[in-house]
Amino acid sequence: MDFPMTNIHPDARIGYNVTVSPFTTIEADVEIGDNTWIGPNVTIFDGARIGSDCKIFPGAVISAIPQDLKYKGETTYTTIGNNTTIRECVTINRGTEALGKTSVGANCLLMAYVHVAHDCIVGNNVILANSVNLAGHVIIDDWAILEGYVGVSQFIRSGEHSFIAGQTGVRKNVPPFVKAAREPLSYAGINSIGLKRRGYSDKDVNDIQEFYRVLFLRGHSVSNAITLIEENNNSAIIKEIVEFIKQSDKGIIKGLSNSNE
């Protein structure tokens, strides 16, 4: 393979039909899958494991060392799944010894100037809009969408199919299937349109909606709301939400009395 005006270490493992544009640097301990396109002025450091059919746009920096003073040079990784697009000037830091890797799933879109810090886990089919910033150890579950200029504090999780409005700070966990907005970040309904597009039944959507009505809109404490809900509905989808909340050591976002669904 001939990649003119590039700086590619001979030990880098590059798949079939990969395009590497001029002025891009790829270090030794890097793997890149078939049919991936890498634009100009991209830097891919040791530890990067990039899937097939990805697109990485100019100025992106993949698998740089963590911005964590506890990092002491241990061998860690950054993984990016198949068919993921990394737009201009995105930065993804590799993991620390805490987790060993930073992970971005398949079929994701990370828009310009997104930052994904060390030890983050970004699921599949996730959209991070322009200038989203994830601090260390953040988890973004499958199908979540974060609008532009969202900042997520360390060790926070956003559940699957969640939707977070732009220009907000995320300091508490965002449960699955909800829309979150305002400052401080609060419940703003469920992501019903997204759920229906992705094949959830009317019953599932109604069950999710009723769950969050009880939890956020009727004045119950979280523990009392969960008890009340479980007495009336113990379906698989309700169990999933309850388990997320029970595991949320950082707590979850709050509801507002004037929230609209």
DRENDO-1510 file (C-alpha; in Angstrom, 1 decimal, always signed):
<recs>
REC; n; res; u; v; w
REC; 1; MET; +0.0; +0.0; +0.0 .
REC; 2; ASP; +1.2; +3.5; -0.8 .
REC; 3; PHE; +0.2; +6.4; +1.4 .
REC; 4; PRO; +2.2; +9.4; +0.2 .
REC; 5; MET; +3.0; +12.3; +2.6 .
REC; 6; THR; +1.9; +10.2; +5.6 .
REC; 7; ASN; +3.8; +9.1; +8.7 .
REC; 8; ILE; +2.7; +5.5; +9.3 .
REC; 9; HIS; +4.8; +3.2; +11.5 .
REC; 10; PRO; +5.7; -0.1; +9.6 .
REC; 11; ASP; +4.3; -2.1; +12.5 .
REC; 12; ALA; +0.8; -0.6; +12.3 .
REC; 13; ARG; -1.8; -3.2; +11.1 .
REC; 14; ILE; -3.9; -1.6; +8.4 .
REC; 15; GLY; -6.7; -3.5; +6.6 .
REC; 16; TYR; -7.8; -3.9; +3.0 .
REC; 17; ASN; -8.9; -0.8; +1.0 .
REC; 18; VAL; -8.0; +1.7; +3.7 .
REC; 19; THR; -7.5; +5.3; +2.7 .
REC; 20; VAL; -5.0; +7.4; +4.7 .
REC; 21; SER; -4.8; +11.0; +3.5 .
REC; 22; PRO; -1.7; +13.2; +3.5 .
REC; 23; PHE; -0.2; +14.6; +6.7 .
REC; 24; THR; -1.7; +11.9; +8.9 .
REC; 25; THR; +0.4; +10.1; +11.6 .
REC; 26; ILE; -0.3; +6.5; +12.7 .
REC; 27; GLU; +1.8; +5.0; +15.5 .
REC; 28; ALA; +3.0; +1.3; +15.8 .
REC; 29; ASP; +0.5; -0.3; +18.1 .
REC; 30; VAL; -2.6; +0.5; +15.9 .
REC; 31; GLU; -5.1; -1.6; +14.1 .
REC; 32; ILE; -7.4; -0.3; +11.4 .
REC; 33; GLY; -10.2; -2.4; +9.8 .
REC; 34; ASP; -11.1; -2.7; +6.1 .
REC; 35; ASN; -12.6; +0.1; +4.0 .
REC; 36; THR; -11.9; +2.8; +6.6 .
REC; 37; TRP; -11.3; +6.3; +5.4 .
REC; 38; ILE; -8.9; +8.6; +7.4 .
REC; 39; GLY; -8.7; +12.2; +6.4 .
REC; 40; PRO; -5.7; +14.5; +6.4 .
REC; 41; ASN; -4.0; +15.8; +9.6 .
REC; 42; VAL; -5.3; +12.9; +11.8 .
REC; 43; THR; -3.2; +11.6; +14.6 .
REC; 44; ILE; -3.7; +8.0; +15.7 .
REC; 45; PHE; -1.6; +7.0; +18.7 .
REC; 46; ASP; -0.6; +3.6; +20.2 .
REC; 47; GLY; -3.5; +1.5; +21.5 .
REC; 48; ALA; -6.0; +2.4; +18.9 .
REC; 49; ARG; -8.2; -0.4; +17.6 .
REC; 50; ILE; -10.4; +1.0; +14.8 .
REC; 51; GLY; -13.1; -1.1; +13.1 .
REC; 52; SER; -14.1; -1.4; +9.4 .
REC; 53; ASP; -16.0; +1.1; +7.3 .
REC; 54; CYS; -15.2; +4.0; +9.7 .
REC; 55; LYS; -14.6; +7.6; +8.6 .
REC; 56; ILE; -12.2; +9.8; +10.6 .
REC; 57; PHE; -12.2; +13.5; +9.5 .
REC; 58; PRO; -9.3; +16.1; +9.6 .
REC; 59; GLY; -7.9; +17.1; +12.9 .
REC; 60; ALA; -9.1; +14.1; +14.9 .
REC; 61; VAL; -6.8; +12.8; +17.6 .
REC; 62; ILE; -7.4; +9.1; +18.6 .
REC; 63; SER; -5.9; +7.3; +21.6 .
REC; 64; ALA; -3.8; +10.0; +23.0 .
REC; 65; ILE; -2.7; +9.4; +26.6 .
REC; 66; PRO; -5.3; +10.3; +29.3 .
REC; 67; GLN; -5.6; +13.7; +30.8 .
REC; 68; ASP; -5.4; +12.1; +34.2 .
REC; 69; LEU; -2.4; +12.7; +36.5 .
REC; 70; LYS; -2.8; +9.2; +37.8 .
REC; 71; TYR; -1.8; +7.7; +34.5 .
REC; 72; LYS; +1.7; +6.3; +34.7 .
REC; 73; GLY; +2.3; +5.1; +31.1 .
REC; 74; GLU; +0.5; +1.7; +31.5 .
REC; 75; THR; -0.5; +0.0; +28.2 .
REC; 76; THR; -4.2; +0.8; +27.5 .
REC; 77; TYR; -6.4; +1.0; +24.5 .
REC; 78; THR; -9.0; +2.9; +22.5 .
REC; 79; THR; -11.6; +0.8; +20.6 .
REC; 80; ILE; -13.9; +2.1; +17.9 .
REC; 81; GLY; -16.6; -0.1; +16.4 .
REC; 82; ASN; -17.5; -0.6; +12.7 .
REC; 83; ASN; -19.2; +2.0; +10.6 .
REC; 84; THR; -18.5; +4.8; +13.1 .
REC; 85; THR; -17.9; +8.4; +11.9 .
REC; 86; ILE; -15.5; +10.7; +13.8 .
REC; 87; ARG; -15.8; +14.3; +12.6 .
REC; 88; GLU; -13.4; +17.1; +12.6 .
REC; 89; CYS; -11.2; +17.8; +15.7 .
REC; 90; VAL; -12.7; +15.0; +17.8 .
REC; 91; THR; -10.4; +13.8; +20.6 .
REC; 92; ILE; -10.7; +10.4; +22.2 .
REC; 93; ASN; -8.2; +9.5; +25.0 .
REC; 94; ARG; -7.2; +5.9; +25.7 .
REC; 95; GLY; -8.0; +4.3; +29.1 .
REC; 96; THR; -6.2; +4.1; +32.4 .
REC; 97; GLU; -5.5; +1.1; +34.6 .
REC; 98; ALA; -8.9; +1.6; +36.1 .
REC; 99; LEU; -10.7; +0.1; +33.0 .
REC; 100; GLY; -7.9; -0.4; +30.6 .
REC; 101; LYS; -9.7; +1.1; +27.6 .
REC; 102; THR; -11.9; +3.8; +26.2 .
REC; 103; SER; -14.6; +2.4; +24.0 .
REC; 104; VAL; -16.8; +3.8; +21.3 .
REC; 105; GLY; -19.3; +1.4; +19.7 .
REC; 106; ALA; -20.5; +0.7; +16.2 .
REC; 107; ASN; -22.6; +2.9; +14.0 .
REC; 108; CYS; -21.9; +6.0; +16.1 .
REC; 109; LEU; -21.6; +9.6; +15.0 .
REC; 110; LEU; -19.3; +11.9; +16.9 .
REC; 111; MET; -19.7; +15.4; +15.5 .
REC; 112; ALA; -17.0; +18.1; +15.5 .
REC; 113; TYR; -15.0; +18.9; +18.6 .
REC; 114; VAL; -16.4; +16.1; +20.7 .
REC; 115; HIS; -14.1; +15.0; +23.6 .
REC; 116; VAL; -14.3; +11.5; +25.0 .
REC; 117; ALA; -12.1; +11.1; +28.1 .
REC; 118; HIS; -10.3; +8.1; +29.5 .
REC; 119; ASP; -12.3; +5.0; +30.5 .
REC; 120; CYS; -15.5; +6.1; +28.9 .
REC; 121; ILE; -17.9; +3.6; +27.3 .
REC; 122; VAL; -20.0; +4.8; +24.5 .
REC; 123; GLY; -22.4; +2.2; +23.2 .
REC; 124; ASN; -23.7; +1.5; +19.7 .
REC; 125; ASN; -25.8; +3.8; +17.5 .
REC; 126; VAL; -25.0; +6.8; +19.7 .
REC; 127; ILE; -25.0; +10.4; +18.5 .
REC; 128; LEU; -22.8; +13.0; +20.2 .
REC; 129; ALA; -23.4; +16.4; +18.6 .
REC; 130; ASN; -20.9; +19.2; +18.3 .
REC; 131; SER; -18.8; +20.0; +21.3 .
REC; 132; VAL; -20.2; +17.3; +23.6 .
REC; 133; ASN; -17.6; +16.7; +26.4 .
REC; 134; LEU; -17.5; +13.5; +28.3 .
REC; 135; ALA; -15.3; +13.4; +31.5 .
REC; 136; GLY; -13.6; +10.3; +32.6 .
REC; 137; HIS; -15.5; +7.0; +33.3 .
REC; 138; VAL; -18.8; +8.2; +31.7 .
REC; 139; ILE; -21.1; +5.5; +30.2 .
REC; 140; ILE; -23.4; +6.4; +27.3 .
REC; 141; ASP; -25.7; +3.5; +26.5 .
REC; 142; ASP; -27.0; +2.4; +23.1 .
REC; 143; TRP; -29.1; +4.7; +21.0 .
REC; 144; ALA; -28.6; +7.7; +23.2 .
REC; 145; ILE; -28.4; +11.2; +21.7 .
REC; 146; LEU; -26.6; +14.1; +23.3 .
REC; 147; GLU; -27.2; +17.5; +21.6 .
REC; 148; GLY; -24.5; +20.1; +21.2 .
REC; 149; TYR; -22.5; +21.6; +24.0 .
REC; 150; VAL; -23.6; +19.0; +26.6 .
REC; 151; GLY; -21.0; +18.5; +29.3 .
REC; 152; VAL; -21.1; +15.2; +31.3 .
REC; 153; SER; -19.4; +14.9; +34.7 .
REC; 154; GLN; -17.2; +11.9; +35.5 .
REC; 155; PHE; -18.7; +8.6; +36.5 .
REC; 156; ILE; -22.2; +9.6; +35.1 .
REC; 157; ARG; -24.3; +7.3; +33.0 .
REC; 158; SER; -26.9; +8.1; +30.4 .
REC; 159; GLY; -29.3; +5.2; +29.7 .
REC; 160; GLU; -30.3; +3.6; +26.4 .
REC; 161; HIS; -32.6; +5.6; +24.1 .
REC; 162; SER; -32.1; +8.7; +26.3 .
REC; 163; PHE; -32.1; +12.2; +24.8 .
REC; 164; ILE; -30.3; +15.1; +26.4 .
REC; 165; ALA; -31.0; +18.7; +25.3 .
REC; 166; GLY; -28.2; +20.9; +24.2 .
REC; 167; GLN; -26.1; +23.3; +26.3 .
REC; 168; THR; -26.8; +21.4; +29.6 .
REC; 169; GLY; -24.6; +20.0; +32.3 .
REC; 170; VAL; -25.2; +16.4; +33.3 .
REC; 171; ARG; -24.3; +15.8; +37.0 .
REC; 172; LYS; -26.7; +13.0; +37.7 .
REC; 173; ASN; -27.5; +9.8; +35.9 .
REC; 174; VAL; -30.1; +10.0; +33.1 .
REC; 175; PRO; -32.4; +6.9; +33.1 .
REC; 176; PRO; -33.2; +4.9; +30.0 .
REC; 177; PHE; -35.8; +6.2; +27.5 .
REC; 178; VAL; -36.2; +9.7; +28.9 .
REC; 179; LYS; -35.7; +13.2; +27.5 .
REC; 180; ALA; -33.8; +15.5; +29.8 .
REC; 181; ALA; -33.5; +19.3; +29.6 .
REC; 182; ARG; -33.3; +22.5; +31.5 .
REC; 183; GLU; -30.7; +23.7; +34.1 .
REC; 184; PRO; -30.3; +21.9; +36.4 .
REC; 185; LEU; -31.0; +18.9; +34.2 .
REC; 186; SER; -34.5; +17.5; +34.8 .
REC; 187; TYR; -37.0; +15.1; +33.3 .
REC; 188; ALA; -38.8; +16.4; +30.2 .
REC; 189; GLY; -40.8; +13.4; +29.1 .
REC; 190; ILE; -39.9; +10.2; +27.4 .
REC; 191; ASN; -38.3; +9.7; +24.0 .
REC; 192; SER; -41.5; +8.3; +22.6 .
REC; 193; ILE; -40.8; +9.2; +18.9 .
REC; 194; GLY; -37.4; +7.5; +19.0 .
REC; 195; LEU; -38.8; +4.4; +20.7 .
REC; 196; LYS; -41.5; +4.0; +18.1 .
REC; 197; ARG; -39.0; +4.5; +15.3 .
REC; 198; ARG; -36.9; +1.7; +16.8 .
REC; 199; GLY; -39.8; -0.8; +17.0 .
REC; 200; TYR; -41.0; -0.6; +20.6 .
REC; 201; SER; -44.7; -1.5; +20.9 .
REC; 202; ASP; -47.4; +0.8; +22.0 .
REC; 203; LYS; -47.6; -1.2; +25.2 .
REC; 204; ASP; -43.9; -0.8; +26.0 .
REC; 205; VAL; -44.1; +3.0; +25.3 .
REC; 206; ASN; -47.2; +3.3; +27.5 .
REC; 207; ASP; -45.5; +1.2; +30.3 .
REC; 208; ILE; -42.4; +3.4; +30.2 .
REC; 209; GLN; -44.5; +6.6; +30.2 .
REC; 210; GLU; -46.5; +5.4; +33.2 .
REC; 211; PHE; -43.4; +4.5; +35.1 .
REC; 212; TYR; -41.9; +7.9; +34.7 .
REC; 213; ARG; -45.2; +9.6; +35.6 .
REC; 214; VAL; -45.2; +7.8; +38.9 .
REC; 215; LEU; -41.5; +8.4; +39.5 .
REC; 216; PHE; -41.3; +12.1; +38.5 .
REC; 217; LEU; -44.7; +13.7; +38.4 .
REC; 218; ARG; -46.7; +12.4; +41.3 .
REC; 219; GLY; -44.6; +13.5; +44.3 .
REC; 220; HIS; -43.3; +10.1; +45.4 .
REC; 221; SER; -39.8; +9.5; +46.7 .
REC; 222; VAL; -37.7; +7.3; +44.4 .
REC; 223; SER; -38.0; +4.2; +46.7 .
REC; 224; ASN; -41.7; +4.6; +47.2 .
REC; 225; ALA; -42.3; +5.1; +43.5 .
REC; 226; ILE; -40.4; +2.0; +42.6 .
REC; 227; THR; -42.3; -0.1; +45.2 .
REC; 228; LEU; -45.6; +1.2; +43.8 .
REC; 229; ILE; -44.6; +0.5; +40.2 .
REC; 230; GLU; -43.4; -3.0; +40.9 .
REC; 231; GLU; -46.6; -3.9; +42.6 .
REC; 232; ASN; -48.5; -3.1; +39.4 .
REC; 233; ASN; -46.1; -3.9; +36.6 .
REC; 234; ASN; -43.1; -6.2; +36.7 .
REC; 235; SER; -42.4; -6.5; +33.0 .
REC; 236; ALA; -38.9; -6.9; +31.5 .
REC; 237; ILE; -38.7; -3.3; +30.4 .
REC; 238; ILE; -39.8; -2.0; +33.9 .
REC; 239; LYS; -37.2; -4.3; +35.5 .
REC; 240; GLU; -34.5; -2.9; +33.3 .
REC; 241; ILE; -35.4; +0.7; +34.3 .
REC; 242; VAL; -35.6; -0.2; +38.0 .
REC; 243; GLU; -32.2; -2.0; +37.9 .
REC; 244; PHE; -30.6; +1.1; +36.3 .
REC; 245; ILE; -32.0; +3.3; +39.0 .
REC; 246; LYS; -30.9; +1.0; +41.8 .
REC; 247; GLN; -27.4; +0.9; +40.4 .
REC; 248; SER; -27.2; +4.7; +40.2 .
REC; 249; ASP; -24.8; +5.5; +43.0 .
REC; 250; LYS; -24.6; +9.1; +41.8 .
REC; 251; GLY; -28.4; +9.5; +41.8 .
REC; 252; ILE; -30.7; +10.3; +39.0 .
REC; 253; ILE; -32.0; +13.5; +37.5 .
REC; 254; LYS; -35.1; +15.1; +39.1 .
REC; 255; GLY; -38.6; +15.7; +37.9 .
REC; 256; LEU; -40.4; +19.0; +37.8 .
REC; 257; SER; -44.0; +19.6; +38.6 .
REC; 258; ASN; -44.4; +21.3; +35.3 .
REC; 259; SER; -42.8; +18.7; +33.2 .
REC; 260; ASN; -44.7; +17.9; +30.0 .
REC; 261; GLU; -44.9; +14.6; +28.2 .
</recs>
